[in-house]
Amino acid sequence: PLLTNIFVDDEYGVVSDMYATAAILMVLFTYRMETAFFRFGKEKEDLNRVFSSSSIFLASTTLALVVILLIFSEPIARLLEYPGKGYYFRYFAFILGADTLSAIPFARLRLINRPLVFAAIRLINILVNLLLILFFLLYCPYLEERGWPMDWFFDGSDLIKYVFIANLIASLVMWLCLFPSYFRVKVVFDWELVKKMLRYASPLVVAGFAGVINQMVGIPFIKY
């Protein structure tokens, strides 16, 4: 309700379109490795090896995909009919990167039965996102209207980007909350294990793409 009251229809359509595209890309970023993690990490003696190997693999591929999105953000923006808005895709490159790196630590919390920690970090993510959206979309324009010097960090002519910036900061905070998980396991990379996990997850990637496209593809088509 807040966003639809602030933005006119075509402006809010940008938000819907970007998140639909991000949902499709998220399947590619994660390779559904979090699901494979449940399958291969269910035995206690395998948990650390599976966590370390899958985390290293996802970190490597995520870095490569984030770099690709950063390099080609402007051509992608033009392709999707947002010329000059390549920075939207740069924000989403980092959002997708942070959310992907959070997937395996979240799966580990579920596997070791830590629901309170899991829920607390999720709630922190939601609250940070909500508070930042209120700050950027309501409080900053309020201060600007009253003559406060906001030009040094706030641009009231493009409020859409602050929805993405709020999401980006919230995703980074969430990942930082999960970051200590990496220090609780011995660093090991088992390529044979990763290949088994990828073989297990590959049908889930196809199903994931089918499900997300079936649910989301109508949104980006509207602008055509």
C-alpha positions in Angstrom: 0.0 0.0 0.0 2.8 2.4 0.8 4.6 1.9 -2.5 1.4 2.0 -4.6 0.4 5.2 -2.9 3.7 6.9 -3.6 4.3 5.7 -7.1 2.1 6.1 -10.1 1.2 2.9 -12.0 4.1 2.9 -14.5 6.6 3.7 -11.8 5.5 0.9 -9.6 5.5 -1.4 -12.6 9.3 -0.9 -12.7 9.5 -2.4 -9.2 7.3 -5.4 -10.1 9.2 -5.9 -13.3 12.6 -5.8 -11.6 11.6 -8.3 -8.9 10.1 -10.7 -11.4 13.4 -10.6 -13.3 15.3 -11.1 -10.1 13.2 -14.1 -9.1 14.0 -15.8 -12.4 17.7 -15.0 -12.0 17.8 -16.3 -8.4 17.2 -19.8 -9.7 20.3 -19.5 -11.9 22.4 -18.0 -9.1 21.6 -20.7 -6.5 21.5 -23.8 -8.8 19.1 -25.0 -6.1 22.1 -26.0 -4.1 20.3 -25.3 -0.8 18.0 -28.2 -1.6 20.9 -30.4 -2.5 22.5 -29.4 0.8 19.6 -31.0 2.7 20.1 -34.2 0.8 23.8 -34.5 1.2 24.3 -32.8 4.5 21.7 -34.7 6.6 24.4 -37.0 8.1 26.2 -35.2 10.9 29.6 -36.4 9.8 29.0 -35.0 6.3 27.6 -31.7 7.3 30.7 -29.6 7.5 32.2 -31.0 4.3 28.9 -30.4 2.4 28.6 -26.9 3.9 32.1 -25.9 3.0 32.2 -27.4 -0.5 28.8 -26.0 -1.5 29.6 -22.5 0.0 32.9 -22.3 -1.8 31.3 -23.3 -5.1 28.4 -20.9 -4.8 30.7 -18.1 -3.7 32.8 -18.6 -6.9 29.9 -18.8 -9.3 28.1 -15.9 -7.6 31.2 -13.7 -7.9 31.4 -14.5 -11.6 27.6 -13.8 -12.2 27.7 -10.6 -10.2 30.7 -9.3 -12.3 28.9 -10.2 -15.5 25.8 -8.3 -14.4 27.9 -5.3 -13.4 29.8 -5.3 -16.7 26.7 -5.6 -18.9 24.2 -3.7 -16.7 23.7 -0.9 -19.3 23.1 -3.3 -22.3 20.8 -5.3 -20.2 18.9 -2.2 -19.1 18.5 -1.2 -22.8 17.4 -4.7 -23.7 14.7 -4.6 -21.0 13.6 -1.1 -22.0 15.2 0.8 -19.1 17.8 2.9 -21.0 20.0 4.9 -18.7 18.9 2.8 -15.7 21.8 0.4 -15.6 22.3 1.2 -12.0 19.1 -0.6 -11.2 20.7 -3.8 -12.4 23.9 -3.1 -10.5 21.9 -2.9 -7.3 20.2 -6.1 -8.1 23.5 -7.8 -8.9 24.6 -7.2 -5.3 21.1 -8.1 -3.9 21.2 -11.4 -5.8 24.8 -12.0 -4.7 24.0 -11.4 -1.0 20.8 -13.5 -1.1 22.6 -16.4 -2.8 25.5 -16.4 -0.3 22.8 -16.5 2.5 21.1 -19.6 1.0 23.5 -22.3 2.3 23.9 -20.8 5.8 20.1 -20.5 6.1 19.8 -24.2 5.0 22.4 -25.1 7.6 20.3 -23.4 10.4 17.3 -25.4 9.3 19.3 -28.7 9.2 20.8 -28.3 12.7 17.4 -27.3 14.1 18.0 -23.6 14.9 14.6 -22.1 14.1 14.9 -19.2 16.5 18.1 -18.0 14.9 16.7 -18.6 11.5 13.5 -16.6 12.3 15.5 -13.8 14.0 17.7 -13.2 11.1 14.8 -13.2 8.7 13.0 -10.7 10.8 16.0 -8.5 11.0 16.1 -8.5 7.2 12.4 -7.6 7.0 12.7 -4.8 9.6 15.8 -3.3 8.1 14.2 -3.3 4.7 10.9 -1.8 6.0 12.6 0.9 8.1 14.9 2.0 5.3 12.0 2.2 2.8 10.1 4.4 5.3 13.3 6.5 5.8 14.0 7.0 2.1 10.4 7.4 0.8 8.8 9.3 3.6 11.3 10.9 6.0 13.9 12.1 3.4 11.3 13.8 1.2 9.8 15.4 4.3 13.1 16.9 5.3 13.8 18.0 1.7 10.4 19.8 1.6 11.4 21.7 4.7 14.7 22.9 3.2 17.1 20.5 4.8 20.3 20.1 2.6 19.7 16.5 1.3 21.4 16.8 -2.1 24.6 15.2 -0.8 23.0 11.7 -0.4 19.3 11.9 -1.5 17.8 12.3 -5.0 14.1 12.9 -4.7 13.7 12.8 -8.5 14.3 9.0 -8.6 12.6 7.4 -5.6 12.4 4.0 -7.3 16.1 3.3 -6.7 15.7 3.7 -3.0 13.3 0.7 -2.9 16.3 -1.3 -4.4 18.9 0.4 -2.1 16.8 -0.5 1.0 16.6 -4.1 -0.2 20.3 -4.2 -0.9 21.3 -2.9 2.5 18.8 -5.4 4.2 20.3 -8.3 2.2 23.8 -7.3 3.1 22.9 -7.0 6.8 21.2 -10.5 6.6 24.4 -12.0 5.0 26.6 -10.4 7.7 24.4 -11.9 10.4 25.0 -15.3 8.8 28.7 -14.7 8.0 30.0 -16.2 11.3 28.7 -19.6 10.1 31.7 -19.8 7.8 34.1 -19.7 10.7 32.4 -22.7 12.5 33.5 -25.3 9.9 36.8 -26.5 8.6 37.5 -25.2 5.0 37.5 -28.0 2.6 36.4 -28.3 -1.1 35.3 -31.7 -2.5 34.8 -31.3 -6.2 33.4 -34.8 -6.6 30.8 -34.0 -3.9 29.9 -30.8 -5.6 29.3 -32.6 -8.9 27.0 -35.0 -7.2 25.1 -32.1 -5.7 24.8 -30.4 -9.1 23.5 -33.6 -10.7 21.0 -34.0 -7.9 19.9 -30.3 -8.2 19.8 -30.0 -12.0 16.2 -31.3 -12.4 15.2 -28.9 -9.6 16.7 -26.0 -11.5 14.6 -26.9 -14.5 11.5 -27.2 -12.3 12.4 -23.9 -10.6 12.7 -22.0 -13.8 9.4 -23.5 -15.0 7.7 -22.5 -11.7 9.1 -19.0 -11.5 8.4 -18.3 -15.2 4.9 -19.6 -14.9 4.3 -17.3 -11.9 6.2 -14.2 -12.9 6.5 -14.0 -16.7 3.3 -12.1 -17.1 4.7 -9.1 -15.2 7.6 -8.2 -17.6 5.4 -8.9 -20.6 2.9 -6.2 -19.6 5.3 -3.4 -20.7 5.3 -4.9 -24.3 
